[in-house]
Every structure is written in C-alpha cells, then in structure tokens.
Amino acid sequence: MVKADQSSICQAGSIGVEMPRLLLAIAFVLAVPSAGMAHVKWFAPYIVASPPAAILNTLTDRWFWAGIALAVVFFVSARIIEQGRYGASVLDVLDYGTKAIWLRIDDYLRAIIASFFIAIFAVGGVYLTPDLKTPAEWVSWAQLVIAALIFSRRTMPIAGLGIVVLWLLALRDYDLFHLLDYFSLGLGVAGYLLLEPSRHENWRKRRIEALRWGLAVALMWSSLEKFAYASWFYPLVVEKPFLTFGLPRDVFFPMAGVAEFTLGFGLIWTPLIRRLAAIALLVIFTAAVWPFGRTDLIGHGLIMAILLAVAADQNRTTQFLPDFKSHISNIPFSLLLAFTLYGSAYWGLHLAIYGRDQPSMTQPIEKETHIYSTEYPHGPNQVGPYISDEPISQR
C-alpha cells in the first residue's frame, strides 16, 4: 500500500494549472449523461423484440463522433498525466482520500452486497432488478437467504451461486436478450463472493478485478440501448425535460450513450484512468437518484458501491494487456474496436434471436412504469415506436 505524505499531496494539487484539457473533458463527461444513466426499462414501456434502429444511424451521427472525440481527449490526457511526473502524486491523493474504505474493502463490499439483497427482499416481487418482476413470493425469501449467507466467509460461495440461480430462474420468464443487461454484473458479483474467501492468494487477489470487469462489460452493453432504442427514453424526456440540460434529445442521447460506454471501457484500462472513470460514473449515478427516486437508488445502489470500491482500489498494476495499454496511441484504436465488437454483438444477437420481420406497431402509448404480466412479461404487446411529446393531461 502506497501512503501519501503531505508534500506529495501539495505537489499533486499543483497540477490543476497544467491539465486544462483533462479537466474540461471530465467536466463534459460529468455534465452530460446523468439522465441517460437511468435504466429506461425501470421507468417506461419497452418491447425487447422490437427492431433496433439501424446501426448506420449511429455511425452517421455527428454527435456520436463528437462524443468519441471528447472521450479520446479525456483518456489521452489522463494517460499523459499518469505517465508524467505528477502521475504518482495524483494516485497518492486518491489513495489518501479513499484510504478508510480500502483498509476495510471486503467488509464494505460484503455489507453492501448483503444490503442490496435485503433491499430487493423488502421491495418484493422482483428477481434481481426492478424490471424483472415475478409473482413468486419465495424468490424474495431466497434473496434474504442470500444476504444472510454473505456474512460468513464459509457460505459466501453459496451466496454467489444463488445469484447465478436467480438469473437462470428469471430466464424462464424473460428473454435471453433482455437478461444480457444483467449477466456480466451478476457474474462479477458472484465471482467476488467465490474468490474472496479463497485460500489461494493468486485467486483471491483478483476479486476486485472480477467486480470491475463485470461492471465494465455491463455498462458498455447497456449503453447501446441509447443508440438502438432511443425512442424508449422519449417518455422520460417529455415528463422530465430538464434531464437533457436544454439539449435536443437527438443530441443528448448519442452523447450520453458514448459517455456511458467509454467510461465503462475506462474501468478496464490503466490505474488512473479506471479510478477517474469510476469517480465520474459515481457522480453521474448519484445525480440520477434525485429525478428518479428510490427505485433508481435500489437498482443502481450496488453499481454505485462497486464504483466506489474501484475508485478506492490502490492496486497500481494493469493486469490485462499491460504493455498494450501503456501506449497512448492504442487508446483511440481500442475504443473504436470495442464499439465495433459490442455493436456487432448487440445488433447481431438481436437479429439472430428475433429475426428481421417484426409486426408494425404504431399505436401511441402513455408513459407508464413497466408492470408485470404473466402473458406479456415484457410489457404491452401493442406498443409502438411513436411517442407523443404532448403532455398526457392535454391528450
């Protein structure tokens, strides 16, 4: 563990004068996507099987490329500082500010994961997230059992397997494509619960890495909804127009999607970048609680807790492809490659599962929270892409 002394903290504080581009990029990333981070399936109607917007629409959107350019500036600037004379001092400051959490990181994570399952037990009627509804009462009691198992290191692996079982149970009622939103995060949490009590230090030391990778993949995957199904977010903008900060919605959502994807990508990069990305995401998710309330806090609470753990992680090594990530020139290439791989998987899997031919759905709908139905577990079956901007009270 690296300790920060007073001189290093003062030295690190002086770099603010010398990195205006980094601060500008961070300010942009923090300012734009707070509304976009809310999970739309928790607050508005949706049809998973409906055809996504053509990927060409995203690739020809100038705001998408503007977001990519700003993300590259953020990563490159952070990497320049990390490699420079002030890099160690910046990390020292982060270490100092998060020392209390890092010294008891496992107690913190176990308490948070257990608290999450107690919270969804108290809410009742869901598998793992607010949109995965179930009428089975025993599922809630299973969540309480999972929470209890986490308090003993001997039973933590059983709790981890319980999370995987809940995901598999949800697969009976919900489409695989829908559940992919939660697959990697669930595996990351389960992986942590399996690795933390391990007696093999080579395995145990990767427990935080498992959480970080699980969250990173989940964020990158879910961000693609903002390109494929931007219309799902329109009811939220109509109801809460302040969410876009005055930007046109067709400008805001591509930029928000890029911010979520690239910050998720940042969680798997070098130590300074991943810690700055975690802090940015933590601020964004926290800001989203105010407009979306308790549902958002419960649904995203576990994500926010993991982000805080990543921000506190004092490990200064890069475990995966360290030589590749050390070169600044590989940042733009890697971002574009990641978008290509995830975009191909997202649109390709949707096509493979649902096919090209989908019913034409044009009936206007009102804004409503998703309600569970045994007949239509994914919402009303006559929901169309049209969303009126006219307030419901005036229709």
C-alpha positions in Angstrom: 0.0 0.0 0.0 1.3 3.4 -1.0 1.0 6.2 1.6 0.6 9.8 0.7 2.7 12.3 2.6 1.8 16.0 2.9 4.4 17.1 0.3 3.1 14.7 -2.4 -0.4 15.9 -1.8 0.6 19.5 -2.2 2.6 18.6 -5.3 -0.3 16.8 -6.8 -2.6 19.8 -6.2 -0.4 22.0 -8.3 -1.1 20.0 -11.5 -4.5 21.7 -11.9 -2.8 24.6 -13.6 -1.2 22.2 -16.1 -4.0 20.0 -17.3 -6.9 22.2 -18.5 -7.8 19.8 -21.3 -8.3 16.9 -18.8 -10.5 19.0 -16.5 -12.5 20.2 -19.5 -13.1 16.6 -20.7 -14.0 15.4 -17.2 -16.5 18.3 -16.8 -18.1 17.5 -20.0 -18.5 13.8 -19.2 -19.9 14.6 -15.8 -22.3 17.2 -17.1 -24.0 15.4 -20.0 -25.2 11.9 -19.2 -26.8 11.9 -15.7 -30.3 11.3 -17.0 -29.1 8.8 -19.6 -27.7 6.6 -16.8 -31.2 5.7 -15.5 -32.2 2.3 -16.7 -35.1 3.0 -19.1 -36.8 -0.4 -18.6 -37.5 0.6 -15.0 -39.4 3.7 -15.8 -41.0 3.4 -19.3 -42.7 0.9 -21.6 -40.5 -1.2 -23.8 -40.6 -4.2 -26.2 -37.4 -6.1 -26.3 -38.3 -7.9 -29.5 -38.9 -4.6 -31.4 -36.3 -4.0 -34.2 -33.5 -1.7 -33.1 -32.6 1.4 -35.0 -30.2 0.8 -37.8 -26.5 0.9 -36.7 -25.9 3.1 -39.7 -27.9 5.8 -38.0 -25.3 5.9 -35.2 -22.3 5.7 -37.5 -23.5 8.7 -39.5 -24.5 10.8 -36.4 -22.0 13.7 -35.9 -22.8 13.9 -32.2 -21.8 10.3 -31.7 -18.4 11.1 -33.2 -18.1 14.3 -31.2 -18.6 12.2 -28.1 -15.9 9.8 -29.2 -13.5 12.6 -29.8 -14.1 14.1 -26.3 -13.7 10.7 -24.7 -10.4 10.2 -26.5 -9.2 13.6 -25.2 -10.2 12.5 -21.7 -8.3 9.2 -21.8 -5.2 10.6 -23.6 -4.9 13.5 -21.2 -5.3 11.2 -18.2 -2.7 8.8 -19.6 -0.2 11.6 -20.2 -0.6 12.7 -16.6 -0.3 9.1 -15.4 3.0 8.7 -17.2 4.3 12.0 -16.3 6.0 13.5 -13.2 2.7 14.1 -11.4 1.1 10.7 -12.1 2.2 9.1 -8.8 1.2 12.2 -6.8 -2.3 12.1 -8.3 -2.6 8.4 -7.3 -1.3 9.3 -3.8 -4.1 11.9 -3.4 -6.7 9.3 -4.5 -5.2 6.8 -2.1 -5.3 9.3 0.8 -8.9 10.2 0.1 -10.2 6.6 -0.1 -7.8 5.0 2.5 -10.6 4.4 5.0 -12.6 2.4 2.5 -9.6 0.5 1.1 -8.4 -0.7 4.6 -11.8 -2.4 5.0 -12.7 -3.0 1.4 -14.0 -6.5 1.9 -16.2 -5.6 4.9 -17.6 -2.8 2.9 -18.4 -4.9 -0.2 -19.9 -7.7 1.8 -22.1 -5.3 3.7 -23.2 -3.5 0.5 -24.0 -6.7 -1.4 -26.0 -8.1 1.5 -27.8 -4.7 1.9 -28.8 -4.8 -1.8 -30.4 -8.2 -1.4 -32.2 -7.1 1.8 -33.5 -4.1 -0.1 -34.9 -6.1 -3.0 -36.3 -8.6 -0.5 -38.1 -5.6 1.2 -39.4 -4.3 -2.1 -40.6 -7.8 -3.1 -41.8 -9.2 -6.4 -38.5 -8.9 -8.4 -35.7 -11.3 -9.3 -32.7 -9.0 -9.4 -33.7 -5.6 -10.7 -36.9 -3.5 -10.8 -37.9 -4.6 -14.3 -37.5 -8.3 -13.7 -40.9 -8.8 -12.0 -42.1 -12.1 -10.5 -45.3 -13.1 -8.6 -43.4 -15.8 -6.8 -43.1 -14.9 -3.2 -40.4 -17.5 -2.4 -38.0 -15.6 -4.6 -37.9 -12.7 -2.1 -37.2 -15.1 0.7 -34.4 -16.6 -1.3 -32.9 -13.1 -1.6 -33.0 -12.8 2.2 -31.2 -16.1 2.5 -28.5 -14.9 0.0 -28.0 -11.8 2.2 -27.6 -13.9 5.3 -25.1 -16.3 3.6 -22.8 -13.3 2.8 -22.0 -12.6 6.4 -20.0 -15.8 6.8 -16.9 -16.4 4.6 -17.7 -20.1 4.6 -21.1 -19.6 2.9 -20.2 -16.7 0.6 -19.6 -19.0 -2.4 -23.1 -20.4 -1.9 -24.5 -16.9 -2.0 -22.6 -16.3 -5.2 -24.1 -19.4 -6.8 -27.5 -18.2 -5.5 -27.2 -15.1 -7.6 -26.5 -17.2 -10.7 -29.5 -19.4 -9.9 -31.8 -16.3 -9.6 -30.6 -15.1 -13.1 -31.3 -18.6 -14.5 -34.8 -18.5 -12.9 -35.5 -15.1 -14.5 -34.6 -16.7 -17.8 -37.8 -18.7 -17.6 -39.9 -15.6 -17.8 -37.7 -13.1 -19.7 -35.9 -13.3 -23.0 -32.2 -14.0 -23.0 -31.5 -10.7 -24.9 -33.2 -8.8 -22.1 -31.3 -10.6 -19.4 -27.9 -10.0 -21.0 -28.2 -6.5 -19.5 -27.6 -8.1 -16.1 -25.5 -11.1 -17.0 -21.9 -9.8 -16.6 -22.7 -7.7 -13.5 -24.3 -10.7 -11.8 -21.3 -12.9 -12.7 -18.9 -10.2 -11.4 -20.7 -10.1 -8.0 -20.9 -13.9 -7.9 -17.2 -14.1 -8.8 -16.3 -11.8 -6.0 -18.2 -13.9 -3.5 -16.5 -17.0 -4.8 -13.0 -15.5 -4.8 -12.9 -13.5 -1.5 -12.9 -16.5 0.9 -10.4 -18.4 -1.3 -7.3 -19.7 0.5 -5.3 -19.3 -2.7 -4.0 -15.8 -2.8 -3.4 -15.9 -6.5 -7.1 -16.3 -7.0 -8.2 -14.1 -4.1 -6.3 -11.1 -5.3 -8.4 -11.0 -8.4 -11.7 -10.5 -6.5 -11.9 -6.7 -7.1 -10.9 -7.2 -10.7 -13.8 -9.6 -11.2 -16.2 -6.9 -9.9 -14.6 -4.3 -12.1 -14.8 -6.3 -15.3 -18.3 -7.4 -14.6 -19.5 -3.8 -14.2 -17.5 -2.6 -17.1 -19.0 -5.1 -19.5 -22.5 -4.4 -18.2 -22.2 -0.7 -18.7 -20.8 -1.0 -22.2 -23.6 -3.4 -23.2 -26.5 -1.5 -21.7 -25.2 1.8 -23.1 -26.1 0.5 -26.6 -29.8 0.9 -25.8 -29.3 4.6 -26.2 -28.4 4.1 -29.9 -30.6 1.1 -30.7 -33.8 2.3 -28.8 -33.5 6.0 -28.2 -37.3 6.2 -28.5 -37.7 4.3 -25.3 -36.2 7.3 -23.5 -38.5 9.8 -25.1 -41.3 9.5 -22.5 -38.8 10.3 -19.7 -37.7 13.4 -21.6 -41.3 14.5 -22.1 -42.1 14.0 -18.4 -38.8 15.5 -17.1 -37.5 17.8 -19.9 -34.7 19.2 -17.6 -32.9 15.9 -17.9 -31.3 16.9 -21.2 -29.9 20.2 -19.8 -31.6 22.0 -22.6 -30.0 19.9 -25.4 -32.2 18.5 -28.1 -32.9 14.9 -27.3 -31.3 13.6 -30.5 -28.1 15.4 -29.5 -28.3 14.3 -25.8 -28.8 10.6 -26.2 -25.9 9.8 -28.5 -23.6 11.8 -26.3 -24.9 10.1 -23.2 -24.5 6.7 -24.8 -20.9 7.4 -25.7 -20.2 8.7 -22.2 -21.6 5.6 -20.6 -19.8 3.2 -23.0 -16.4 5.0 -22.8 -16.4 5.4 -19.0 -17.3 1.7 -18.7 -14.4 1.0 -21.0 -12.2 3.1 -18.8 -12.8 0.8 -15.9 -10.7 -1.8 -17.5 -7.8 0.5 -18.5 -4.8 1.7 -16.5 -5.0 2.6 -12.8 -5.5 6.4 -13.0 -8.0 6.1 -15.9 -10.1 3.5 -14.3 -10.2 5.4 -11.0 -11.2 8.6 -12.7 -13.8 6.8 -14.7 -15.2 5.2 -11.6 -15.4 8.6 -9.9 -17.1 10.2 -12.9 -19.7 7.3 -13.1 -20.3 7.5 -9.4 -21.1 11.2 -9.6 -23.4 10.5 -12.6 -25.3 7.7 -11.0 -25.7 9.7 -7.8 -27.1 12.6 -9.7 -29.7 10.3 -11.3 -31.1 9.4 -8.0 -32.7 12.8 -7.5 -35.0 12.8 -10.6 -35.7 9.0 -10.5 -36.0 8.4 -6.8 -35.9 5.3 -4.6 -36.3 2.8 -7.5 -33.2 4.1 -9.1 -31.2 4.1 -5.8 -32.1 0.5 -5.1 -31.5 -0.7 -8.7 -28.2 1.2 -9.1 -27.1 1.1 -5.4 -24.9 -2.0 -6.0 -23.3 -0.4 -9.1 -22.6 2.8 -7.1 -21.0 0.8 -4.3 -18.7 -1.1 -6.7 -17.7 2.1 -8.4 -16.6 3.5 -5.0 -14.6 0.3 -4.5 -12.9 0.7 -7.9 -12.1 4.4 -7.1 -10.5 3.2 -3.8 -8.5 0.4 -5.3 -4.9 1.1 -4.6 -3.5 -1.6 -6.9 -1.3 0.2 -9.4 -0.8 -2.6 -11.8 -2.6 -3.3 -15.1 -3.4 -7.0 -15.1 -4.7 -7.4 -18.7 -2.5 -6.5 -21.6 -0.3 -4.0 -19.6 2.1 -3.4 -22.4 -0.6 -2.6 -24.9 -2.5 -0.3 -22.6 0.7 1.6 -21.7 0.9 3.2 -25.2 -1.3 6.3 -25.7 -1.6 5.6 -29.4 -3.6 2.4 -28.7 -6.4 4.3 -26.9 -8.4 5.5 -30.0 -8.0 2.2 -31.7 -9.1 0.3 -28.7 -12.2 2.5 -28.2 -13.3 2.0 -31.8 -12.6 -1.7 -31.7 -14.7 -2.1 -28.5 -17.6 -0.2 -30.1 -17.3 -2.4 -33.2 -17.3 -5.7 -31.2 -20.1 -4.7 -28.8 -22.2 -3.2 -31.6 -21.8 -6.3 -33.8 -22.7 -8.5 -30.8 -25.7 -6.4 -29.8 -27.3 -6.0 -33.3 -26.2 -9.4 -34.4 -27.7 -11.3 -31.4 -30.9 -9.4 -31.7 -31.2 -10.4 -35.3 -30.3 -14.0 -34.5 -32.9 -14.2 -31.7 -35.8 -12.3 -33.1 -35.2 -12.1 -36.9 -35.8 -9.2 -39.2 -39.6 -9.4 -39.5 -41.4 -7.7 -36.6 -45.0 -6.6 -36.5 -45.7 -3.0 -37.3 -46.6 -1.2 -34.1 -47.8 2.4 -34.4 -50.4 2.8 -31.6 -49.5 5.7 -29.3 -48.9 4.9 -25.7 -48.9 6.8 -22.4 -45.9 6.9 -20.1 -46.1 4.1 -17.6 -43.8 2.1 -15.4 -43.4 -1.5 -16.5 -46.0 -3.7 -14.9 -45.5 -7.5 -14.7 -47.9 -9.7 -16.7 -47.7 -13.4 -17.0 -49.0 -13.2 -20.5 -46.7 -10.3 -21.6 -43.7 -10.2 -19.3 -42.1 -7.6 -21.4 -44.9 -5.1 -21.4 -48.0 -4.4 -23.6 -47.8 -6.2 -26.9 -49.2 -3.3 -28.9 -46.5 -0.7 -28.1 -45.1 1.3 -31.0 -42.1 3.5 -31.6 -44.3 6.6 -31.7 -44.2 8.6 -28.5 -46.2 11.8 -28.3 -44.4 14.9 -26.9 -47.8 16.3 -25.9 -48.4 16.1 -22.1 -50.8 13.3 -21.1 -53.1 15.8 -19.4 -53.7 17.5 -22.8 -54.3 14.4 -24.9 
